[in-house]
Amino acid sequence: MALLSVLTPVLAVVLCLVLGFMLLKSHQSETTSTSERKSEGALKDKEFRPWVDQDLQDDTDITAKEDEDGDWVDSNEDDCQHVPFSPPRYPEETMLQRSKDFYTLLNQRRSVRFISPEPVPREVIDNVILTAGTAPSGAHTEPWTFVVVSDPEMKHKIRQIVEEEEEVNYRQRMGDKWVNDLAKLRTNWIKDYLDVAPYLVLIFKQTYGILPNGKKRTHYYNEISVSISCGILLAALQNVGLVTVTSTPLNCGPQLRVLLKRPVNEKLLMLLPVGYPASDATVPDLKRKPLDEVMVHI
């Protein structure tokens, strides 16, 4: 009996060690299995999903499990024919003069919030939009939609949506610092120009394409592509003597998309009121940074 009393604690210790060893092996096996599944998933993603810089994902559906969704296609073109390209080449003196002239033109561009109701030829707007559409885009997907609004009733509905959300932005969402930084520009949530400007141009980015057969097509770097297009659009407006103010109304995108009956793959990126400047228009007396503050030459 005494021997049994001595052995009992020893047996208990041995039993605990055996159970612990079994549990440890089970955990290691499960961890290995999980790791293998993750590795297989990562490999599968690399094989079937295009690589994207994590800093440039810009809310695009490119990160979706496209290989698991039969609605996606690789491309709507089998091949792209290449053709000769011979742009004009200017003498150095001409290049220098053209660069100065173009800078002078664009340096006059200002954000103008006082816009004339005077009509602007529709063909001019069409050509400006065509010019914006010459922008480069990821895999030449051209992921932009320019909605041009001239109907007074529709413009007013847009203004109502924008002002309602902008008031909340100024009073609650943006914070004191942001509002104070804007105070010197004398801007607030009241947007008279949305009614007055002869045209409102709303630029939507297409987060993915929808082909005529209903299939989806990946739009790589859609936000960057559309942003470049917006820059060209601003230059094109300046070139014809029209003005605008770049507007990115926070929290208005979904409502405006529904109002304008745009599809779910489109997201509002920018809203531009477009027209001639009002006769009494004023702008803040701002200065631009000199070359040595914006360029680094290595």
Buried (B, 14 or more C-beta within 10 A) or exposed (E): EEEEEEEEEEEEEEEEEEEEEEEEEEEEEEEEEEEEEEEEEEEEBEEEBBEBEEEEEBEBBBEBEBEEEEEBBEEEEEEEEEEEEEEEEEEEEEEEEEEEEEEEEEEEBBBBBBBBEEEBEEEBBEBBBEBBBEBEBBBEBBBBBBBBBBEEEBBEBBBBBBBBBBEBBBEEEBEEEEBEEEEEEEBEBEBEBBBBBBBBBBBBBBBBBBEEEEEBBBBBBBBBBBBBBBEBBBBBBBBEEBBBBEBEBEBBBEBBBEBBEBEEBBBBBBBBBBBBBBEEBEBEEEEEEEEEEEEEEE
